[in-house]
Amino acid sequence: MKKGDSRLVYSCEQGKMCPKCQKPIKQCCCKKMTAPVAKDTIVRVSRETKGRKGKGVTVVTGIPLVEAELKLYAQKLKKKCGSGGTLKQGVVEIQGDHRDLLLSLLAAEGWVVKKAGG
């Protein structure tokens, strides 16, 4: 193994470390600076029950925002729906079936919105 090939992954003093900037995860600036990867410009709204014991959630994918902005926008959507939810890997999940409400809210932002799934 070469001398430059080793990287610090975990420190007892700092905890988990970012592999790119070598700073603690809480102080990492890599995630904040990265722009979302835009595959297409369509925001898709669908409903899923897979892996949730039959409980349905509304899934919103393709929102063209950076991670920090997307987190704030997901909170705004959850408040408008009056429901809980989460943000996982750039995908907004909102508890319950709120597809019609979300279609109108997302279209008001000026994005192209499609209802996906059945």
C-alpha positions in Angstrom: 0.0 0.0 0.0 1.4 3.4 -1.0 1.7 6.2 1.5 -0.8 8.4 -0.2 -3.5 5.7 -0.5 -4.6 5.6 3.1 -7.5 7.9 4.4 -8.9 8.5 7.8 -12.4 7.0 8.0 -13.2 7.2 11.7 -11.6 9.0 14.6 -12.4 8.4 18.3 -12.2 12.1 18.9 -14.2 13.3 15.9 -16.4 10.4 14.9 -17.1 9.6 11.3 -15.0 11.5 8.8 -15.8 12.6 5.2 -13.7 10.7 2.7 -13.5 13.7 0.3 -12.6 16.6 2.5 -11.2 14.7 5.6 -13.4 16.7 8.0 -15.9 15.4 10.5 -19.3 14.6 8.9 -21.0 17.5 10.9 -18.5 20.0 9.5 -18.3 18.5 6.0 -18.7 21.1 3.2 -18.8 18.5 0.3 -22.5 17.7 0.6 -23.6 21.3 0.8 -21.7 22.3 -2.3 -22.9 19.5 -4.6 -25.6 20.3 -7.1 -28.4 17.7 -7.8 -27.9 15.5 -10.8 -30.7 16.4 -13.2 -31.6 13.4 -15.3 -34.6 15.1 -16.7 -36.6 18.1 -15.6 -39.8 16.2 -14.7 -41.0 16.0 -11.1 -42.8 12.7 -10.5 -45.4 12.1 -7.8 -46.4 8.6 -7.0 -47.9 6.4 -4.2 -46.1 3.5 -2.7 -46.9 0.9 0.0 -43.9 -1.4 -0.6 -42.1 -2.2 2.6 -44.4 -0.2 4.8 -46.8 -2.9 6.0 -49.6 -1.7 3.7 -49.4 1.9 4.8 -49.3 4.2 1.8 -46.9 7.1 1.3 -46.7 9.7 -1.4 -43.3 9.8 -3.1 -41.9 12.9 -4.9 -38.8 12.4 -7.1 -36.9 14.7 -9.4 -37.2 18.0 -7.6 -34.3 20.1 -9.0 -33.0 21.6 -5.7 -29.7 21.3 -3.8 -29.8 19.0 -0.7 -30.1 21.8 1.8 -32.9 23.6 -0.1 -34.7 20.3 -0.7 -34.8 19.6 3.0 -36.5 23.0 3.6 -38.9 22.5 0.7 -39.8 19.0 2.0 -40.7 20.5 5.3 -42.9 23.1 3.5 -44.7 20.3 1.6 -45.3 18.3 4.8 -46.8 21.3 6.4 -49.1 22.0 3.5 -50.3 18.3 3.5 -50.6 18.3 7.3 -48.7 15.1 7.5 -45.3 13.6 8.5 -42.7 12.4 6.2 -39.0 12.2 5.4 -36.3 13.0 2.9 -34.2 10.0 1.8 -31.5 10.3 -0.9 -33.2 13.2 -2.7 -36.6 11.6 -2.6 -39.4 13.2 -0.5 -41.8 10.7 1.2 -45.0 12.1 2.7 -47.3 9.9 4.8 -50.7 9.3 3.2 -52.1 9.8 -0.2 -51.6 13.5 -1.1 -50.9 13.2 -4.8 -53.5 15.6 -6.1 -52.5 18.3 -3.5 -48.8 17.9 -4.3 -49.4 18.1 -8.1 -51.0 21.5 -7.7 -48.3 22.7 -5.2 -45.4 21.6 -7.4 -47.0 22.9 -10.6 -47.3 26.3 -8.9 -43.5 26.4 -8.6 -43.3 26.2 -12.3 -41.9 22.7 -12.6 -43.2 20.0 -15.0 -45.1 17.6 -12.8 -46.4 14.1 -13.7 -48.4 11.6 -11.7 -46.4 8.3 -11.9 -47.6 4.8 -11.1 -51.2 3.5 -11.0 
